[in-house]
Amino acid sequence: MSNEDVESGLSRRDLLRILAGVAAANGLGAATWGALEALVPAESADTWHKSVCRFCGTGCGVLVGMSDGRVTDIRGDEIAHNKGVLCVKGSMLRALPYVKGRLTTPKVRRDGKLVDAPWDEAMSLVAQRFKEAIAESGPDAVAFYGSGQLVTEESYTANKLFKAGIRTNNVDGNPRLCMASAATGYTQVYGKDEPPGSYEDIDHADCIFIIGANPFECHPPLFERAQQRRRANQDVKLIVVDPRRTLTAERADIHLAPTPGSDLLLLNAMAQVICAEGLVDTGFIERHVRFSDGQKTVDLAAFKAFLEPYKPETVAAELGVAASQIREIAFLFARSKATTSLWTMGINQRTQGVFLNNMLNALHLITGQFGRPGATPFSLTGQPNACGGVRDVGALGHLLPCGRQVANEKHRHEVEKLWGVPDGTISEKPGLDAVNLFRAMEDGRVKAALVMCTNPAQSLPAADRYRAAMEKCFLAVAEIFQDSETAQLADVLLPAALWVEKEGVVGQGERRYQLIEKLLEPPAQARSDLQILVDLADRLGHGALIKSRAPKDVWNEWRLFSESSLYNFKGMTYERLKKERGLQWPCPDETHPGTVRRYVEGSDPLVSRGAGIEFYGQPDKKAVVFLRPYVPSPEKRSAEFPLYLTTGRVLEQWHTATMTGRIGELARASGDAAIEVSEREAWTLKIATGDKVEVKSRYGALQGRARVTSSTPQGIVFATFHDAKLLINRVVADNVDAASKQPEYKVTAVSLRKVVG
Amino acid sequence: MEAATLVRLLGTVFCLAGVGLCWKIARTRFNALSPEKQVSVGNARMSQAAFWKLAAFAGIVALPFATVAVANYHTFEGVHQVGSCARCHVMLPMVNDMLNPASGTLAARHFKNRWIPQDQCYGCHSDYGLSGNLQAKMESFRHLARYTTRTYSEPIRMRGRFNNDNCLKCHQGMPQFKAGKSHETAAALLADSSMSCLNCHGQAHPTRDQRTPGSADYTKLMEEMK
């Protein structure tokens, strides 16, 4: 077809029309885009602030969403070490500042009842009773009982006030109940406390050895991390040692269930297999390890000879684990490319807690499972600031800041110099550990005490004994709730700020310090614990000693103090902590990125150049492997007490549930605590779930509802300690580790009977 | 040949034919056409005027309509595929991580275990039902606009909140879901997504640190696709 005669060029008008069309189309597109930007859901909060979870020692980074001055949302902080993962407790943090029952005004006890009082009256009474006690019986008649829930600035100030101001070392706290054995164990082995590794090691481990811990429920983000590692690499082995088939054990490749109290037999037997089968790393031992029987240095041959009685076949019956399984896990532990051990209360809360900690570290040292990514011994922490705020600060009776010891004259003088007080100010007498502190209240040696941010009336073992002791002592309690078990025993109650109602630094389980910034005002008259301590210092005449009175000032004092030690974190300024998601010490200057692996050259700035690995906390730069014999627990099953009681936690509740118990979603999920019994015991004693039963030990008796479970083996009863209505610590044994003074919550011989009628 | 490729080819042919025809029509003087002059198209004969009217209809209405229809089909169906997300480099770290069997992220685990057998990105990021589809299209258009105008910064972050329905539609009611008591007690918070499933159940994709250009992880995540 030809159409040449009908063709022509475009007119100018046509061109303009086309351009107008194109412009209109573009305008339509842009308008649609604009509309969509407006339509797509926006953020669920006006502003987001980085912070740290209030609960366990994992110390998860959170993002706090705020709208109209209220906390409205919580998310895991994916830039923080936990990579955005929280647990259900952390997810419910949004409800925490608004739970019912907050203590909002000071109260003093009059005619047996706690009544409202002005701050001045309450604090005057506390100061007066402290002065009277000191005047009557000396400085050791007063005490401070704190916890790993105070921020670092608060614990540091309390420690300084009592040790350098009042001049008593009676400063102790809940970490004694929780991690004293781990701290003592690390100090004996490496010369300094705190774990050498990091959570990051879980990402690289080929064998994850969990003993005496239930991280699925107690440290969920860390267990999720372990699971992530296993999902990514099917060859990664998870070994769990726990008398109960916990939710952690259910997910293990190998679960060993030893008889409660016997697991030093297992660790020694593993060491015996490792030595006998040539699985030791002799090169690592020669360069970095010294053996000791606790008195003198011995050699590897002596260590091997010591282990002879612990052959798997010899110990299997008492341990309740097959010899073949012991051999299997010893091999996996030693031969994996990288083994990470994780443990917590099942190891620490034992009369042989320090020995167990020594031996866990020893297994890593003799196999060279140390200092490489994924190869580390790691004690998990129970409280959010027990490491930073108590162990590092030295807020325990026998400690001074940065790993120094009260009993060491040189250490006392160093601290006196740094605090600017005369030589001889700090008493040479170590303070009372937690249990002995409450025993001293019982017999009148301690007449007045300040309890801060913890709930000993529920958390101490043999609770009836120590609750009675508290009633004999003048007790000032700084609390966030007015009806906690301890608050009910107080003579003066001081309303305290909570979580983001105050500012401060917390140090979690991997030597990481993180800043919690203030986002809310505390309710009514509540004050931060730091304000309370500063006020008390002034009233006791020690105001000049406590020069730093605001959180940042205290932190700066403490940060500069650390420069004089092997803990050096001088580089962690508030400004850095505001920007960064926490820093791990040592961190000696403001350009240092922090230390992931301690004692390892290239990561730890304190290691000498060319040393590779250097245990600089010990005089000879070598870690110590101790020869630690198994000694059975003083709690023995008998005809009268034929079962072992062991206690623990539940996923949705933290510690004594003073906070988590008030959050509806968590309280309904965990329900009331029950006494868990095995199906076999239930059959023998004709007990069904829901029946009323009595648990009785040498220390007390308690009635509660039974729950028959398949996770509890024959011969064991289990209860969680969160529920004040079933205050299981009334029954728990009153034994402590000889070195760490940590109580043995995990082994109590008990009887069980059904309550009829 | 895959259906998507055929659709793509067909759309291209329609589009080119339409453009060519419109060009021709724009250069045609319709008032100069002769009603008498006959034009042969195959076996049919028609006047020159009728032919150009038909051609105009095809060029201005029929072919654009067909092109839009095919393009829409392609857009609506094609964007379901993981490959369409991977075309934008800002999405590559997410896609490469998902395809990496050694990764432990939720996306990688769902992919590796075939918990979502196909269209994995779309499976988790489009809400349920027709409104979910429309929402996804709106989001996609917004992403496209931002990407083509370079009005974004890396690492990208999701706007708003991930809708828990995308998790619950598969997991809710399953035995493992029921075993977690707090799933029941926090049901209201989970249902309206005010408590994110991701809080407890882990990292969905590489973190923002890993996806930041210049980081070692970023380079690795971008390279894996090669």
Interface residues (C-beta under 8 A of the other chain):
Chain A: M1 N3 D5 V6 E7 S8 G9 L10 D14 G29 T32 W33 L36 E37 L39 V40 P41 A42 E43 S44 D73 I74 R75 G76 E78 I79 K83 G84 V85 L86 C87 V88 G90 S91 M92 P220 E224 Q227 Q228 R229 R231 A232 N233 L651 E652 G664 E665 L666 R668 A669 S670 G671
Chain B: A26 R27 T28 R29 A32 L33 V39 S40 Q48 A102 S103 G104 R109 M138 E139 F141 R142 A145 R159 G160 R161 K181 S182 E184 T185 A186 L189 S194 M195 S196 L198 N199 C200 H201 G202 Q203 T207 R208 D209
